[in-house]
Amino acid sequence: MKKNSYAILLLSSLLLFSVACNQQKKNNEGNHLAEAASTTGQSDSTAGKNERALAYHEKLMEFFSADWMERESDPDLYPDYYGGSFIDNSSTFVVAVTGDTEGHRQRLGRILGGDDFKVETVQYSYRQMMQVMDKIDAFLSDGSIPQDHPVMLHFAGAYPDVMDNRVKVILTDPNQTVINAFKKDISASPMLSFEKGELPELM
């Protein structure tokens, strides 16, 4: 009788353990499904925000000009208040502006047809940055500039950095001689920022 009692107790324990394991497995599966659904929801949300931000950018550019894609590098395309735009890490469309931030926010809201965007105040307009880029392009395409000019020897690229509100000039050796030559013969604008970099590899 004692052996039967132990056997029944052992069997009961095994059954309880089995039920507990099955319940834990179901709970884990439920948790994984919930986590997966949450992750999918977040991905869908991020994708939706990215899509909306891109649509905002295109709508803003089309407001500036219907042929904006052909005129992207034309400084006259951009109004004086526009400092550039980008999509931040939270997939939100951000427009940089100069001057009256609140007034420009209202104007942009009317243009974009929504209010789920951010406005940041900057010092320099995108038009000003592109005007400096034009000066760089003119210098580089000037056939009268000797190839041993310090800038020609060390120039590796330039671009308008909207987030830093600067024109970044990349030099293979940004020493003071090269920088002084750049400021003397191209532009001494305070929006310039000089950085070290290498020439892009040709494919």
KOLLUMTOR-284056 format. One line per field, with one value per residue: x, y, z of N, C-alpha, C, O in turn; chain; residue in three letters. Coordinates in Angstrom, 2 decimals, always signed. Each point is the difference from the previous one (the first is absolute). Example, Ala and Ser with C-alpha at 12.3 -4.5 7.8 and 13.67 -1.06 7.14 Angstrom:
// residues 2
npx (+13.19  -1.39);
npy (-5.69  +1.07);
npz (+7.80  -1.38);
capx (-0.89  +0.82);
capy (+1.19  +1.19);
capz (+0.00  +0.06);
cpx (+0.90  -0.77);
cpy (+1.20  +1.09);
cpz (+0.00  +0.73);
opx (+1.04  +0.51);
opy (-0.02  +1.11);
opz (+0.66  +0.17);
chaine (A  A);
residu (ala  ser);
This chain:
// residues 203
npx (+0.83  +1.41  +0.24  -1.64  +0.24  +1.48  -0.81  -1.33  +1.02  +0.87  -1.42  -0.53  +1.50  -0.01  -1.57  +0.36  +1.35  -1.02  -1.25  +1.11  +0.62  -1.53  -0.34  +1.47  -0.37  -1.65  +0.55  +1.15  -1.20  -0.98  +1.27  +0.38  -1.68  -0.07  +1.41  -0.60  -1.52  +0.81  +1.01  -1.35  -0.80  +1.41  +0.12  -1.68  +0.20  +1.40  -0.75  -1.33  +1.05  +0.78  -1.46  -0.57  +1.39  -0.10  -1.61  +0.50  +1.29  -0.93  -1.06  +1.33  +0.79  -1.47  +0.17  +1.64  -0.22  -1.20  +1.08  -1.49  -1.48  -1.50  -1.65  +0.01  +0.86  -2.16  +1.90  +0.28  +1.24  +2.06  -1.86  -0.61  -2.22  -0.04  -0.65  -2.02  +0.68  -1.29  +1.17  -1.56  +1.29  -0.81  +1.81  +1.37  -2.04  +2.02  -1.22  +1.63  +0.01  -0.52  +1.28  -1.40  +1.11  -0.34  +1.27  +2.13  +0.16  -0.20  +1.82  +1.57  -0.51  +0.47  +2.08  +0.70  -0.75  +1.71  -0.55  -0.55  +0.14  +1.99  -0.07  +1.31  +0.55  -0.30  +2.11  +0.63  +0.01  -2.03  -1.61  -0.49  -1.44  -2.19  -0.74  -0.47  -1.99  -1.60  -0.17  -1.22  -2.25  -0.91  -0.14  -1.64  -1.75  +0.77  -0.78  -1.26  -1.77  +1.55  +0.95  +1.38  -1.83  +0.73  -0.91  +1.09  +1.50  -0.99  -0.18  -1.25  -0.01  -1.96  -0.24  -1.89  +1.25  -1.40  +0.71  +1.51  -1.47  +0.48  +1.49  -0.98  +1.65  -0.46  +1.01  +1.00  -0.16  -1.30  +1.55  +1.39  +1.75  -0.14  +0.37  +2.14  +1.14  -0.27  +1.05  +2.07  +0.47  -0.21  +0.95  -0.90  -1.12  -1.25  -0.91  +1.70  -0.22  +1.69  -0.23  +0.49  +1.25  -1.42  +1.91  -1.65  -0.68  +1.85  -2.12);
npy (-1.20  -1.09  -2.27  -1.31  -0.40  -1.61  -2.13  -0.70  -0.66  -2.10  -1.73  -0.39  -1.18  -2.28  -1.16  -0.38  -1.77  -2.05  -0.63  -0.81  -2.18  -1.60  -0.42  -1.37  -2.25  -0.94  -0.63  -1.96  -1.94  -0.56  -1.04  -2.23  -1.35  -0.48  -1.62  -2.17  -0.83  -0.71  -2.05  -1.80  -0.49  -1.13  -2.25  -1.25  -0.46  -1.65  -2.12  -0.66  -0.65  -2.12  -1.67  -0.35  -1.28  -2.22  -1.07  -0.49  -1.80  -2.04  -0.71  -0.84  -2.10  -1.59  -0.30  -1.35  -2.25  +0.99  +1.95  -0.29  -1.38  +1.14  +0.35  -2.23  -0.29  -0.27  +1.19  +0.31  -1.86  +0.50  -0.78  +2.15  -0.20  -0.18  -1.25  -0.19  -1.76  -0.46  -1.85  +0.81  +0.44  +2.08  +0.24  +1.17  +0.45  -0.05  +1.51  -0.11  +0.92  +1.33  +0.71  +1.20  -0.32  +1.53  +1.85  -0.18  +0.36  +2.11  +1.33  -0.29  +1.13  +2.20  +0.63  +0.05  +1.98  +1.17  -1.57  -1.62  +2.11  -0.51  +1.17  +0.06  +0.61  +1.07  -0.77  -2.14  +1.74  -0.92  +1.52  +0.55  -1.37  +0.30  +1.59  -0.70  -0.93  +1.57  +0.90  -1.18  +0.06  +1.82  -0.12  -1.14  +1.40  +0.79  +0.30  +1.75  -1.26  +1.37  -1.23  +1.67  +0.36  +1.66  +1.86  +1.23  +1.27  +1.90  +1.05  +0.24  +2.22  -0.32  +0.87  +0.05  +1.05  -1.40  -2.13  -0.24  -0.67  -1.99  +1.65  -1.96  +0.80  -1.12  -0.14  +0.02  +2.12  -0.85  -0.19  +0.58  -1.39  -2.11  -0.42  +0.06  -1.90  -1.60  +0.09  -0.81  -2.18  -0.56  -0.90  +2.05  -1.06  +1.63  +0.43  +1.40  -1.88  +0.64  -1.12  -1.14  +0.22  -1.70  -0.15  +1.26  -1.77  +0.01  +0.61);
npz (+0.00  +1.42  -0.31  +0.88  +2.23  +0.67  -0.02  +1.71  +1.92  +0.01  +0.40  +2.16  +1.24  -0.26  +1.19  +2.21  +0.45  +0.03  +1.80  +1.80  -0.12  +0.48  +2.23  +1.07  -0.28  +1.26  +2.12  +0.30  +0.01  +1.95  +1.58  -0.22  +0.70  +2.21  +0.81  -0.23  +1.45  +2.01  +0.14  +0.16  +2.07  +1.37  -0.24  +0.90  +2.21  +0.66  -0.12  +1.70  +1.90  +0.06  +0.36  +2.15  +1.23  -0.35  +1.17  +2.14  +0.41  -0.13  +1.86  +1.61  -0.14  +0.57  +2.22  +0.77  -0.12  -1.61  -0.38  +1.67  -0.94  -1.21  +1.50  -0.19  -2.06  -0.60  -0.14  -2.21  -0.04  +0.72  +1.01  -0.21  -0.32  -2.24  +1.77  -1.03  -1.18  +1.79  -0.52  +1.41  +1.80  +0.24  -1.34  +1.35  -0.79  -0.97  +1.15  -1.56  +2.06  -1.74  +1.69  -1.30  +1.93  +1.62  -0.12  +0.73  +2.22  +0.74  -0.03  +1.60  +1.87  -0.13  +0.56  +2.15  +0.76  +0.86  +1.54  -1.50  +0.79  -0.87  +1.92  -1.83  +2.09  -1.95  +0.04  -0.33  -1.43  -0.33  +0.34  +2.11  +1.06  -0.41  +1.41  +2.08  +0.42  +0.19  +2.05  +1.46  -0.01  +0.98  +2.23  +1.06  -0.03  +1.94  -2.08  +0.69  +0.61  +0.94  -1.61  -0.65  -1.26  +1.33  -0.89  -1.54  +1.08  +0.70  -1.97  +1.88  +0.34  -1.05  +2.06  -1.23  +1.52  -1.06  -0.07  -1.65  -1.59  -0.97  -0.37  -0.48  +1.29  -1.87  +2.00  -2.02  -0.76  +1.61  -1.62  +1.65  -0.23  +0.77  +2.18  +0.71  -0.38  +1.56  +1.99  -0.19  -0.04  +2.17  +1.80  +0.27  -1.64  +0.92  -2.01  -0.51  -1.23  +1.36  -1.95  +1.87  -1.85  -0.27  -1.16  -0.85  +1.22  -1.28  -0.44);
capx (-0.83  +0.90  +0.61  -1.03  -0.15  +1.15  -0.15  -1.06  +0.55  +0.97  -0.75  -0.68  +1.03  +0.39  -1.11  +0.01  +1.17  -0.30  -0.98  +0.70  +0.89  -0.84  -0.51  +1.13  +0.28  -1.04  +0.26  +1.16  -0.43  -0.83  +0.89  +0.75  -0.92  -0.28  +1.19  +0.09  -1.04  +0.43  +1.09  -0.59  -0.74  +0.98  +0.56  -1.03  -0.11  +1.19  -0.10  -1.03  +0.54  +1.00  -0.73  -0.63  +1.08  +0.44  -1.07  +0.11  +1.15  -0.33  -1.02  +0.66  +0.81  -0.91  -0.51  +1.06  +0.01  -0.42  +1.17  +1.02  +1.00  +1.01  +0.59  +0.40  +1.23  -0.21  -0.31  -1.24  -1.15  -0.38  -0.30  +1.00  -0.21  +0.20  +1.36  +0.20  -0.90  +0.51  -0.81  +0.81  +0.07  -1.34  -0.74  -0.79  +0.48  +0.50  +0.33  +0.80  -0.42  +0.64  -0.95  -1.21  -0.28  -1.42  -0.62  +0.36  -0.69  -1.37  +0.09  +0.32  -1.18  -0.93  +0.59  +0.07  -1.32  +0.06  +0.79  +0.89  +1.36  +0.73  +0.66  +1.20  +0.53  +1.41  +0.56  +0.18  -1.00  +0.51  +0.42  +1.35  +0.93  +0.15  +0.79  +1.40  +0.29  +0.19  +1.35  +0.95  -0.11  +0.60  +1.46  +0.50  -0.16  +0.76  +1.19  +1.19  +0.59  +1.06  -0.27  +0.77  -0.59  -0.19  -1.35  -0.12  +0.80  -0.50  -1.46  -0.58  -1.45  -0.71  -1.44  -0.73  -0.44  -1.20  -0.12  +0.97  -0.17  +1.32  +0.52  +1.17  +1.02  +0.87  +1.36  +0.86  +0.90  -0.58  +0.93  -0.36  +0.35  -1.08  -1.22  +0.18  -0.11  -1.42  -0.71  +0.45  -0.35  -1.36  -0.95  +0.39  -1.27  +0.04  -0.76  +0.88  +0.63  +1.00  +0.22  +0.94  -0.62  +0.72  -0.69  -0.85  +0.54  -0.75  -0.46);
capy (+1.20  +1.14  +0.16  +0.57  +1.42  +0.71  +0.00  +0.97  +1.33  +0.29  +0.22  +1.28  +1.06  +0.08  +0.62  +1.42  +0.58  +0.04  +1.08  +1.27  +0.23  +0.36  +1.35  +0.93  +0.05  +0.83  +1.38  +0.47  +0.20  +1.21  +1.17  +0.19  +0.52  +1.39  +0.78  +0.06  +0.93  +1.35  +0.38  +0.23  +1.26  +1.08  +0.09  +0.59  +1.40  +0.68  +0.03  +1.00  +1.33  +0.26  +0.26  +1.32  +1.00  +0.11  +0.68  +1.40  +0.58  +0.17  +1.05  +1.28  +0.30  +0.32  +1.35  +0.92  -0.01  -1.28  -0.67  +0.06  -1.07  +0.47  +1.25  -0.19  +0.73  +1.42  +0.74  +0.78  -0.87  -0.03  +1.31  +0.47  -0.54  -1.46  -0.39  -1.40  -0.91  -1.36  -0.90  -0.31  -1.41  -0.50  +0.00  +1.23  +0.98  +1.20  +1.10  +1.05  +1.31  +1.17  +1.06  -0.19  -1.43  -0.30  +0.42  -0.97  -1.26  +0.12  -0.01  -1.36  -0.82  +0.21  -0.60  -1.45  -0.55  -0.77  +0.65  -0.97  +0.24  +0.87  +1.17  +0.40  +1.29  -0.03  +1.30  +0.19  -0.62  -0.97  +0.80  +0.50  -1.13  -0.38  +1.05  -0.34  -1.17  +0.50  +0.58  -1.12  -0.61  +0.91  -0.07  -1.30  -0.11  +1.09  -0.55  +0.83  -0.31  -1.01  -1.26  -0.10  +0.88  -0.80  -0.57  -1.03  -1.15  -0.65  -0.01  -1.35  +0.07  +1.02  -0.20  +0.76  -0.84  +0.65  -0.18  +0.88  +1.33  +0.41  -0.62  -0.79  -0.13  -1.13  +0.15  -1.12  +0.55  +1.31  +0.86  +1.41  +0.53  -0.37  +0.70  +1.42  +0.10  -0.18  +1.22  +1.11  -0.15  -0.53  +0.61  +0.07  +0.01  -0.62  -1.26  -1.08  -0.87  -0.81  -1.30  -0.89  -1.13  -0.52  +0.07  -1.18  -0.97  -0.13  -1.37);
capz (+0.00  +0.09  -1.32  -0.88  +0.35  -0.58  -1.46  -0.32  +0.29  -1.05  -1.24  +0.15  -0.13  -1.41  -0.73  +0.34  -0.65  -1.44  -0.20  +0.24  -1.15  -1.15  +0.24  -0.17  -1.44  -0.61  +0.41  -0.76  -1.39  -0.01  +0.15  -1.26  -1.01  +0.36  -0.33  -1.47  -0.47  +0.37  -0.89  -1.32  +0.09  +0.01  -1.34  -0.85  +0.39  -0.50  -1.46  -0.31  +0.26  -1.05  -1.23  +0.13  -0.02  -1.40  -0.72  +0.40  -0.69  -1.42  -0.10  +0.23  -1.17  -1.10  +0.28  -0.43  -1.45  -0.58  -0.58  +1.05  -0.14  -0.96  +0.50  +1.41  +0.34  -0.31  +1.24  -0.13  +0.22  +1.41  +0.62  +0.96  +1.34  +0.02  +0.34  -0.32  +0.70  +0.15  +0.82  +1.18  +0.42  +0.35  -1.27  -0.08  -0.98  +0.67  -0.90  +0.61  -0.49  +0.57  +0.35  +0.79  +0.04  +0.10  -1.25  -1.03  +0.33  -0.51  -1.45  -0.41  +0.26  -1.11  -1.20  +0.13  +0.28  +1.24  +1.03  +0.64  -0.43  +0.92  -0.57  +0.73  -0.43  -0.37  -0.33  -1.43  -0.86  -0.97  -1.16  +0.28  -0.09  -1.40  -0.66  +0.27  -0.83  -1.36  -0.06  -0.02  -1.33  -0.97  +0.16  -0.47  -1.45  -0.64  -0.63  +0.21  +1.32  -0.15  +0.67  +1.24  +1.01  +1.23  +0.09  -1.03  +0.43  +1.21  +0.06  -0.10  -0.09  +0.78  -0.01  +1.03  +1.10  +0.51  +1.45  +0.66  -0.59  -0.47  -1.22  +0.38  -1.04  +0.33  -0.53  +0.38  +1.03  +0.34  +0.74  -0.07  -1.32  -0.93  +0.42  -0.35  -1.46  -0.29  +0.40  -0.84  -1.42  -0.22  +0.92  +1.41  +0.74  +1.34  +0.04  -0.44  +0.99  -0.71  +0.62  -0.69  -0.66  -1.16  -1.29  -0.21  -0.95  -1.24  -0.22);
cpx (+0.86  +0.61  -0.99  -0.20  +1.13  -0.15  -1.04  +0.51  +0.98  -0.71  -0.71  +0.98  +0.40  -1.07  -0.04  +1.15  -0.24  -0.97  +0.66  +0.90  -0.79  -0.54  +1.08  +0.32  -1.01  +0.22  +1.15  -0.37  -0.84  +0.84  +0.75  -0.90  -0.31  +1.18  +0.13  -1.01  +0.38  +1.08  -0.52  -0.75  +0.93  +0.60  -0.96  -0.12  +1.18  -0.05  -1.02  +0.51  +1.03  -0.69  -0.63  +1.05  +0.50  -1.05  +0.01  +1.13  -0.33  -1.03  +0.62  +0.84  -0.87  -0.64  +1.03  +0.04  -0.39  +1.17  +1.17  +1.09  +1.11  +0.77  +0.53  +1.22  -0.11  -0.36  -1.33  -1.26  -0.56  -0.28  +1.01  -0.14  +0.37  +1.46  +0.32  -0.99  +0.61  -0.98  +0.85  -0.10  -1.36  -0.92  -0.93  +0.63  +0.36  +0.35  +0.78  -0.40  +0.85  -1.09  -1.15  -0.45  -1.49  -0.74  +0.27  -0.68  -1.43  -0.02  +0.24  -1.18  -1.02  +0.51  -0.09  -1.36  -0.03  +0.86  +0.97  +1.40  +0.65  +0.62  +1.19  +0.51  +1.50  +0.47  +0.02  -1.09  +0.66  +0.46  +1.42  +1.03  +0.24  +0.76  +1.49  +0.40  +0.23  +1.41  +1.07  +0.01  +0.68  +1.52  +0.55  -0.08  +0.73  +1.32  +1.26  +0.67  +1.07  -0.29  +0.79  -0.48  -0.29  -1.38  -0.17  +0.74  -0.67  -1.53  -0.54  -1.52  -0.58  -1.50  -0.67  -0.52  -1.17  -0.08  +0.98  -0.09  +1.35  +0.26  +1.28  +0.94  +0.97  +1.34  +0.84  +1.01  -0.48  +0.94  -0.34  +0.32  -1.11  -1.27  +0.07  -0.16  -1.47  -0.77  +0.35  -0.57  -1.42  -1.02  +0.55  -1.24  +0.14  -0.79  +0.85  +0.57  +0.93  +0.28  +0.98  -0.75  +0.81  -0.82  -0.86  +0.61  -0.89  -0.36  +0.49);
cpy (+1.24  +0.27  +0.63  +1.47  +0.82  +0.11  +1.02  +1.42  +0.43  +0.31  +1.36  +1.16  +0.18  +0.69  +1.50  +0.72  +0.18  +1.13  +1.36  +0.36  +0.45  +1.41  +1.05  +0.18  +0.89  +1.47  +0.60  +0.28  +1.25  +1.26  +0.28  +0.58  +1.47  +0.89  +0.17  +0.99  +1.43  +0.52  +0.31  +1.31  +1.19  +0.19  +0.66  +1.49  +0.81  +0.14  +1.06  +1.41  +0.38  +0.38  +1.39  +1.11  +0.22  +0.74  +1.50  +0.69  +0.29  +1.12  +1.38  +0.42  +0.40  +1.38  +1.04  +0.11  -1.38  -0.77  -0.06  -1.06  +0.40  +1.20  -0.11  +0.83  +1.50  +0.75  +0.74  -0.84  +0.18  +1.40  +0.34  -0.64  -1.48  -0.35  -1.45  -0.86  -1.40  -0.81  -0.42  -1.48  -0.58  +0.02  +1.20  +0.96  +1.29  +1.04  +1.05  +1.34  +1.09  +1.00  -0.46  -1.47  -0.31  +0.39  -0.99  -1.35  +0.03  -0.05  -1.42  -0.94  +0.12  -0.67  -1.52  -0.64  -0.88  +0.73  -0.95  +0.09  +0.93  +1.17  +0.36  +1.33  -0.10  +1.40  +0.28  -0.70  -0.98  +0.72  +0.51  -1.13  -0.41  +1.06  -0.22  -1.21  +0.41  +0.59  -1.10  -0.65  +0.87  -0.04  -1.28  -0.15  +1.10  -0.54  +0.80  -0.27  -1.07  -1.25  -0.18  +1.01  -0.84  -0.64  -1.12  -1.27  -0.80  -0.06  -1.42  +0.02  +1.13  -0.28  +0.87  -0.96  +0.70  -0.08  +0.88  +1.43  +0.61  -0.61  -0.71  -0.13  -1.09  +0.17  -1.19  +0.43  +1.40  +0.86  +1.47  +0.63  -0.26  +0.76  +1.48  +0.21  -0.13  +1.29  +1.18  -0.10  -0.51  +0.70  -0.02  +0.02  -0.69  -1.32  -1.18  -0.77  -0.94  -1.28  -0.83  -1.18  -0.43  +0.18  -1.25  -0.92  -0.07  -1.46  -0.50);
cpz (+0.00  -1.37  -0.96  +0.26  -0.61  -1.52  -0.43  +0.20  -1.09  -1.32  +0.03  -0.19  -1.44  -0.83  +0.25  -0.69  -1.50  -0.31  +0.14  -1.17  -1.22  +0.14  -0.23  -1.48  -0.70  +0.34  -0.80  -1.45  -0.12  +0.09  -1.28  -1.08  +0.27  -0.35  -1.51  -0.55  +0.31  -0.92  -1.40  -0.03  -0.03  -1.38  -0.96  +0.28  -0.55  -1.51  -0.42  +0.18  -1.06  -1.31  +0.02  -0.07  -1.42  -0.83  +0.32  -0.75  -1.46  -0.18  +0.18  -1.21  -1.20  +0.19  -0.45  -1.52  -0.52  -0.57  +0.99  -0.16  -0.96  +0.54  +1.44  +0.41  -0.28  +1.28  -0.05  +0.17  +1.41  +0.55  +1.09  +1.38  +0.12  +0.25  -0.33  +0.76  +0.03  +0.83  +1.19  +0.39  +0.40  -1.22  -0.14  -1.00  +0.74  -1.05  +0.78  -0.61  +0.65  +0.39  +0.86  -0.02  -0.01  -1.28  -1.12  +0.26  -0.55  -1.52  -0.51  +0.22  -1.12  -1.29  +0.05  +0.25  +1.24  +1.01  +0.70  -0.60  +1.02  -0.76  +0.88  -0.56  -0.25  -0.40  -1.51  -0.80  -0.95  -1.26  +0.19  -0.12  -1.46  -0.79  +0.24  -0.83  -1.46  -0.18  -0.06  -1.38  -1.06  +0.06  -0.60  -1.52  -0.77  -0.55  +0.21  +1.35  -0.18  +0.83  +1.29  +1.05  +1.24  +0.12  -1.02  +0.40  +1.12  +0.10  -0.21  -0.07  +0.83  -0.09  +1.07  +1.07  +0.70  +1.52  +0.77  -0.50  -0.40  -1.38  +0.39  -1.20  +0.44  -0.70  +0.44  +1.05  +0.34  +0.84  -0.27  -1.34  -1.01  +0.34  -0.35  -1.50  -0.41  +0.30  -0.89  -1.41  -0.27  +0.88  +1.43  +0.90  +1.35  +0.07  -0.43  +1.18  -0.74  +0.77  -0.83  -0.61  -1.21  -1.27  -0.17  -1.05  -1.22  -0.23  -1.37);
opx (-0.30  +0.14  +0.36  -0.19  -0.23  +0.32  +0.20  -0.27  -0.02  +0.38  -0.03  -0.30  +0.17  +0.29  -0.19  -0.16  +0.37  +0.20  -0.25  +0.07  +0.40  -0.06  -0.25  +0.29  +0.36  -0.17  -0.06  +0.40  +0.12  -0.25  +0.13  +0.43  -0.09  -0.17  +0.33  +0.30  -0.22  -0.02  +0.42  +0.07  -0.28  +0.19  +0.38  -0.14  -0.19  +0.33  +0.22  -0.29  +0.05  +0.42  +0.02  -0.23  +0.25  +0.34  -0.23  -0.15  +0.30  +0.09  -0.37  -0.04  +0.35  -0.33  -0.36  +0.12  +0.41  -0.03  +1.16  +1.14  +1.16  +1.08  +0.20  +0.08  +0.98  -1.06  -0.66  -1.10  -1.20  +0.77  +0.68  +1.00  +0.16  +0.89  +1.07  -0.72  +0.84  -0.94  +1.09  -0.64  -0.15  -1.22  -1.02  +1.22  -0.81  +0.71  -0.45  -0.16  +0.58  -1.05  +0.18  -0.70  -0.44  -0.90  -0.89  -0.35  -0.48  -0.86  -0.64  -0.23  -0.63  -0.77  -0.36  -0.19  -0.82  +0.60  +0.65  +0.49  -0.68  +0.28  -0.14  -0.06  +0.74  -0.81  -0.28  -0.44  +1.21  +0.94  +0.80  +1.09  +1.12  +0.66  +0.82  +1.11  +0.86  +0.63  +0.99  +1.06  +0.69  +0.67  +0.99  +0.79  -0.08  +0.89  +1.11  +1.10  -0.30  -0.57  -0.33  +0.66  -0.47  -0.12  -0.59  -0.42  +0.19  -0.53  +0.36  -0.61  +0.69  -0.48  +0.63  -0.80  +0.19  -0.37  -0.32  +0.65  +0.31  -0.59  +0.98  -0.40  +0.61  +0.06  -0.12  +0.48  +0.42  -0.35  -0.80  -0.70  -0.38  -0.69  -0.98  -0.60  -0.46  -0.79  -0.84  -0.46  -0.47  -0.86  +0.64  +0.03  +0.64  +0.12  -0.46  +0.33  -0.41  +0.22  +0.15  -0.89  +1.00  -1.22  +0.43  +0.56  -1.23  +0.86  -0.28);
opy (+0.99  +1.15  +0.86  +0.79  +1.08  +1.03  +0.73  +0.88  +1.14  +0.93  +0.72  +1.00  +1.13  +0.81  +0.78  +1.12  +1.01  +0.75  +0.92  +1.15  +0.92  +0.76  +1.05  +1.10  +0.80  +0.88  +1.14  +1.01  +0.76  +0.98  +1.15  +0.87  +0.81  +1.11  +1.08  +0.78  +0.90  +1.15  +0.96  +0.76  +1.01  +1.13  +0.85  +0.81  +1.10  +1.05  +0.73  +0.88  +1.14  +0.93  +0.72  +1.04  +1.14  +0.80  +0.83  +1.12  +1.07  +0.78  +0.95  +1.15  +0.91  +0.68  +1.05  +1.09  -1.02  -1.23  +0.12  +0.23  -0.37  +0.32  +1.01  +0.47  +0.73  -0.26  +0.15  +0.55  -0.16  +0.93  -0.88  -0.16  -0.51  +0.45  -0.50  +0.49  -0.34  +0.54  -0.56  -0.79  -1.22  -0.10  -0.07  +0.17  +0.54  -0.29  +0.47  +0.10  -0.19  +0.06  -0.75  -0.43  -0.85  -0.71  -0.32  -0.71  -0.99  -0.65  -0.43  -0.91  -0.98  -0.56  -0.64  -1.19  -0.91  +1.03  +0.37  -0.95  +0.62  -0.09  +0.11  +0.24  -0.55  +0.91  +1.11  -1.09  +0.03  -0.43  -0.06  +0.20  -0.30  -0.33  +0.24  -0.05  -0.58  -0.19  +0.12  -0.29  -0.50  +0.04  +0.02  -0.72  +0.06  -0.36  -0.49  +0.49  -1.08  +0.08  -0.85  +0.23  -1.14  -1.14  -1.04  -1.11  -1.20  -0.53  -0.68  -1.05  +0.60  -0.53  +0.32  -0.89  +0.93  +0.98  +0.46  +0.90  +1.16  -1.01  +0.64  -0.42  +0.10  +0.13  -0.48  -0.82  +0.97  +0.44  +0.30  +0.91  +0.88  +0.50  +0.57  +0.99  +0.70  +0.47  +0.86  +1.00  +0.06  +0.71  -0.96  +0.51  -1.04  -0.73  -1.15  +0.57  -0.68  +0.01  +0.21  -0.58  +0.64  +0.14  -1.10  +0.47  -0.04  -0.88  -1.14);
opz (-0.65  -0.41  -0.80  -0.93  -0.55  -0.60  -0.97  -0.82  -0.45  -0.71  -1.00  -0.65  -0.47  -0.88  -0.93  -0.48  -0.61  -0.97  -0.77  -0.42  -0.71  -0.97  -0.58  -0.47  -0.87  -0.85  -0.46  -0.58  -0.96  -0.69  -0.42  -0.76  -0.93  -0.52  -0.49  -0.90  -0.81  -0.44  -0.63  -0.97  -0.65  -0.45  -0.80  -0.91  -0.53  -0.55  -0.97  -0.82  -0.45  -0.69  -1.00  -0.61  -0.41  -0.88  -0.88  -0.49  -0.52  -0.95  -0.68  -0.42  -0.74  -0.96  -0.54  -0.56  +0.55  -0.05  -0.39  +0.39  +0.19  -0.48  +0.66  +1.14  +0.17  +0.58  +1.02  +0.08  +0.22  -0.26  +0.53  +0.71  +1.11  -0.72  +0.35  +0.87  -0.82  +0.58  -0.19  -0.69  +0.04  +0.14  -0.69  -0.03  +0.75  -0.96  +1.04  -1.22  +1.07  -0.65  +0.95  -0.91  -0.77  -0.45  -0.79  -0.94  -0.57  -0.60  -0.96  -0.79  -0.39  -0.77  -0.98  -0.25  +0.09  -0.31  +0.98  -0.61  +0.81  -1.20  +1.22  -1.20  +0.81  -0.18  -0.44  +0.35  -0.22  -0.67  -0.92  -0.54  -0.39  -0.99  -0.89  -0.54  -0.67  -1.03  -0.71  -0.55  -0.88  -1.03  -0.73  -0.59  -1.23  +0.77  -0.23  +0.26  -0.52  +1.09  +0.83  +1.01  -0.13  +0.47  +0.32  -0.35  +0.12  +0.98  -0.96  -0.19  +0.83  -1.01  +1.01  -0.29  +0.77  +0.65  +1.09  +0.54  +0.29  -0.37  +0.38  -1.08  +1.06  -1.22  +1.12  +0.78  -0.62  +1.10  -0.89  -0.44  -0.76  -0.89  -0.48  -0.43  -0.91  -0.81  -0.27  -0.55  -1.13  -0.50  +0.43  +1.12  +0.11  +0.99  +0.06  +1.04  -0.94  +1.21  -1.20  +0.63  -0.35  +0.04  +0.34  -0.99  +0.11  +0.12  -0.37);
chaine (A  A  A  A  A  A  A  A  A  A  A  A  A  A  A  A  A  A  A  A  A  A  A  A  A  A  A  A  A  A  A  A  A  A  A  A  A  A  A  A  A  A  A  A  A  A  A  A  A  A  A  A  A  A  A  A  A  A  A  A  A  A  A  A  A  A  A  A  A  A  A  A  A  A  A  A  A  A  A  A  A  A  A  A  A  A  A  A  A  A  A  A  A  A  A  A  A  A  A  A  A  A  A  A  A  A  A  A  A  A  A  A  A  A  A  A  A  A  A  A  A  A  A  A  A  A  A  A  A  A  A  A  A  A  A  A  A  A  A  A  A  A  A  A  A  A  A  A  A  A  A  A  A  A  A  A  A  A  A  A  A  A  A  A  A  A  A  A  A  A  A  A  A  A  A  A  A  A  A  A  A  A  A  A  A  A  A  A  A  A  A  A  A  A  A  A  A  A  A  A  A  A  A);
residu (met  lys  lys  asn  ser  tyr  ala  ile  leu  leu  leu  ser  ser  leu  leu  leu  phe  ser  val  ala  cys  asn  gln  gln  lys  lys  asn  asn  glu  gly  asn  his  leu  ala  glu  ala  ala  ser  thr  thr  gly  gln  ser  asp  ser  thr  ala  gly  lys  asn  glu  arg  ala  leu  ala  tyr  his  glu  lys  leu  met  glu  phe  phe  ser  ala  asp  trp  met  glu  arg  glu  ser  asp  pro  asp  leu  tyr  pro  asp  tyr  tyr  gly  gly  ser  phe  ile  asp  asn  ser  ser  thr  phe  val  val  ala  val  thr  gly  asp  thr  glu  gly  his  arg  gln  arg  leu  gly  arg  ile  leu  gly  gly  asp  asp  phe  lys  val  glu  thr  val  gln  tyr  ser  tyr  arg  gln  met  met  gln  val  met  asp  lys  ile  asp  ala  phe  leu  ser  asp  gly  ser  ile  pro  gln  asp  his  pro  val  met  leu  his  phe  ala  gly  ala  tyr  pro  asp  val  met  asp  asn  arg  val  lys  val  ile  leu  thr  asp  pro  asn  gln  thr  val  ile  asn  ala  phe  lys  lys  asp  ile  ser  ala  ser  pro  met  leu  ser  phe  glu  lys  gly  glu  leu  pro  glu  leu  met);
